[in-house]
Amino acid sequence: MVAISLPDALRRIKKYAFLSSGLERIKIPPGVIEIESGAFRGCIKLVRVDLSNIETIEECMFMDCESLKRITIPNSITKIKKWAFSRCTSLEKIVIAEQVYQIERNVFDGCTSLDNVHVPSNITKMEQSVFEQCTSLTRVKFDAKIITLPKQTFMDCSALECVDFTEADTIKRMRESCFQNYTSSNNGAPTESRSYRGFFIQSLYRA
């Protein structure tokens, strides 16, 4: 099954509906208001998804979708639950809608092709390891209004060049292992403590 045309009357897609299928593309009808956890998990040929007016991307929804390259989170989405895009190894670009206020743990863990991301200012709840093992991630614009940067947020992001916390003016604490295993070798680039924790502290205590 390469593609499927879903009925316009459809309102809900139950958990694991397309688990490990050969689906390559799908358009969700606008009437769908809920897609349960793991609905597309393991669809390793899935390249394109047009999401509907759902409010939550449930846990493991696109986990292990190895061919998914790009997805735009629609404006209706307010929450992205744990492991939603974990190990989407071809995912190069993700646009997080400004309405999203909650991102749970390991959402983009292991997205090894993701190279830049904007974390919007509406986000007030973020759990650990959101970008762990994003080994191609180079630039992050981090505007989330959280108080604590969760542990292992950028752990094993070995290609990081810039994390801009300038607008993240509510952050007071940084948890353990946020930048663990930062190993950039970019022609004398500063060490982790200078380019990341140092930058973080400067923006946090700027006059």
Phi, psi and omega per residue, in radians:
M1 nan 1.956 -3.099
V2 -1.551 -0.759 -3.109
A3 -2.494 2.787 3.119
I4 -2.515 2.440 3.074
S5 -1.841 1.983 -3.073
L6 -1.530 2.587 -3.120
P7 -1.176 2.508 -3.117
D8 -1.110 -0.425 -3.115
A9 -1.372 -0.125 -3.084
L10 -1.119 2.373 -3.138
R11 -2.059 -0.555 -3.091
R12 -2.408 2.497 3.023
I13 -2.048 2.107 -3.028
K14 -1.361 2.927 -3.065
K15 -1.067 2.495 3.095
Y16 1.019 0.457 -3.079
A17 -0.978 -0.699 -3.099
F18 -2.073 0.432 -3.072
L19 -0.862 2.119 3.039
S20 0.985 0.506 3.085
S21 -1.449 3.009 3.129
G22 -1.574 0.320 -3.102
L23 -1.029 2.342 3.125
E24 -1.880 -0.531 3.128
R25 -2.694 2.617 -3.136
I26 -2.712 2.463 3.036
K27 -2.007 2.145 -3.122
I28 -1.493 2.182 3.136
P29 -1.023 2.579 -3.084
P30 -1.096 -0.338 -3.142
G31 -1.364 -0.195 -3.134
V32 -1.255 2.167 -3.099
I33 -1.927 -0.148 -3.134
E34 -2.659 2.293 2.999
I35 -2.179 2.081 -3.015
E36 -1.392 3.026 -3.004
S37 -1.048 2.497 3.035
G38 1.183 0.282 -3.029
A39 -1.007 -0.621 -3.115
F40 -2.078 0.287 -3.095
R41 -1.034 2.333 3.070
G42 1.311 0.248 3.049
C43 -1.420 1.453 -2.931
I44 -1.246 -0.216 3.104
K45 -1.776 -0.045 -3.082
L46 -1.172 2.091 -3.095
V47 -1.872 -0.632 -3.019
R48 -2.367 2.376 3.052
V49 -2.365 2.245 2.997
D50 -1.860 1.859 -3.072
L51 -1.362 2.788 -3.119
S52 -1.752 -2.688 -3.066
N53 -1.597 0.667 3.088
I54 -1.285 2.770 -3.130
E55 -1.738 -0.390 -3.061
T56 -2.314 2.317 2.916
I57 -1.581 1.903 -2.997
E58 -1.288 2.929 -3.061
E59 -1.079 2.436 3.086
C60 1.050 0.344 -3.042
M61 -1.003 -0.761 -3.136
F62 -2.060 0.334 -3.109
M63 -1.006 2.333 3.106
D64 1.166 0.414 2.998
C65 -1.484 1.475 -2.917
E66 -1.188 -0.324 -3.089
S67 -1.770 -0.108 -3.112
L68 -1.196 2.085 -3.020
K69 -1.761 -0.575 -3.045
R70 -2.671 2.468 3.065
I71 -2.612 2.423 3.055
T72 -1.848 2.181 3.120
I73 -1.348 2.054 -3.094
P74 -1.137 2.796 -3.066
N75 -1.135 -0.277 3.130
S76 -1.314 -0.325 -3.061
I77 -1.329 2.290 3.071
T78 -2.051 -0.373 -3.107
K79 -2.381 2.438 3.027
I80 -2.117 2.065 -3.011
K81 -1.612 2.971 -2.932
K82 -0.994 2.452 3.097
W83 1.038 0.377 -3.058
A84 -0.979 -0.726 -3.128
F85 -2.114 0.333 -3.084
S86 -1.020 2.328 3.096
R87 1.091 0.532 2.924
C88 -1.458 1.459 -2.881
T89 -1.268 -0.216 3.096
S90 -1.777 -0.045 -3.082
L91 -1.167 1.985 -3.082
E92 -1.732 -0.528 -3.058
K93 -2.503 2.370 3.068
I94 -2.340 2.237 3.079
V95 -1.876 1.966 -3.116
I96 -1.584 2.128 -3.103
A97 -1.094 2.580 -3.122
E98 -1.111 -0.366 -3.110
Q99 -1.372 -0.246 -3.136
V100 -1.151 2.227 3.116
Y101 -2.065 -0.159 -3.099
Q102 -2.417 2.230 3.031
I103 -2.196 2.110 -3.102
E104 -1.518 -3.102 -2.984
R105 -1.153 2.544 2.985
N106 0.999 0.489 -3.082
V107 -1.027 -0.767 -3.123
F108 -1.982 0.335 -3.129
D109 -1.000 2.188 3.080
G110 1.398 0.259 3.044
C111 -1.431 1.451 -2.900
T112 -1.346 -0.077 3.084
S113 -1.862 -0.140 -3.132
L114 -1.153 2.172 -3.031
D115 -1.955 -0.382 3.043
N116 -2.709 2.715 -3.083
V117 -2.718 2.575 3.025
H118 -1.958 2.159 3.086
V119 -1.733 1.851 -2.958
P120 -1.245 2.856 -2.999
S121 -1.287 -0.294 3.123
N122 -1.223 -0.301 -3.084
I123 -1.260 2.076 3.131
T124 -2.059 -0.130 3.125
K125 -2.317 2.094 3.123
M126 -2.442 2.327 3.132
E127 -1.760 -3.097 -2.984
Q128 -1.272 2.752 2.924
S129 1.067 0.500 -3.073
V130 -1.037 -0.702 -3.113
F131 -2.016 0.370 -3.129
E132 -1.028 2.394 3.099
Q133 1.094 0.485 2.960
C134 -1.507 1.438 -2.898
T135 -1.302 -0.183 3.076
S136 -1.828 -0.015 -3.085
L137 -1.190 2.119 -3.106
T138 -1.943 -0.629 -3.048
R139 -2.345 2.402 3.121
V140 -2.359 2.240 2.966
K141 -1.766 1.902 -2.978
F142 -1.913 1.762 -3.087
D143 -1.924 0.081 -3.049
A144 -1.009 2.456 -3.140
K145 -1.674 1.129 3.107
I146 -1.853 2.826 -3.140
I147 -1.602 -0.625 -3.100
T148 -2.169 2.241 3.007
L149 -1.312 2.014 -3.000
P150 -1.121 2.771 -3.130
K151 -1.126 2.545 3.061
Q152 1.062 0.410 -3.117
T153 -0.951 -0.831 -3.123
F154 -2.059 0.507 -3.138
M155 -1.089 2.340 3.121
D156 1.144 0.394 3.011
C157 -1.566 1.388 -2.906
S158 -1.297 -0.251 -3.095
A159 -1.734 0.038 -3.064
L160 -0.944 2.296 3.071
E161 -2.007 -0.616 -3.092
C162 -2.633 2.240 2.968
V163 -2.134 1.969 -3.037
D164 -1.680 1.858 3.122
F165 -1.729 0.238 -2.992
T166 -0.937 -0.716 -3.105
E167 -1.610 -0.026 -3.137
A168 -1.524 1.141 -2.950
D169 -1.497 0.120 3.100
T170 -1.774 -0.179 -3.052
I171 -1.255 2.224 3.141
K172 -1.994 -0.399 -3.058
R173 -2.402 2.642 3.039
M174 -2.120 2.143 -3.119
R175 -1.393 3.033 -3.043
E176 -1.153 2.585 3.011
S177 1.090 0.431 -3.118
C178 -0.994 -0.706 -3.107
F179 -2.126 0.494 -3.100
Q180 -1.045 2.409 3.124
N181 1.202 0.506 2.927
Y182 -1.220 2.100 -3.013
T183 -2.304 0.546 -3.087
S184 -0.970 2.456 3.099
S185 -2.153 0.605 -3.046
N186 -1.392 1.424 2.966
N187 0.743 1.065 3.044
G188 1.359 0.371 3.095
A189 -1.034 2.614 -3.109
P190 -1.031 2.774 3.076
T191 -1.251 2.988 -3.105
E192 -0.989 -0.813 -3.039
S193 -1.119 -0.463 3.137
R194 -1.557 -0.798 -3.024
S195 -1.443 -0.400 -3.102
Y196 -2.023 -1.111 -3.141
R197 -1.131 -0.653 3.100
G198 -1.097 -0.830 3.102
F199 -1.063 -0.727 -3.113
F200 -1.056 -0.820 -3.118
I201 -1.135 -0.709 3.119
Q202 -1.055 -0.773 -3.119
S203 -1.244 -0.523 -3.117
L204 -1.247 -0.648 -3.070
Y205 -1.923 0.351 -3.116
R206 -1.119 2.598 -3.107
A207 -1.225 nan nan
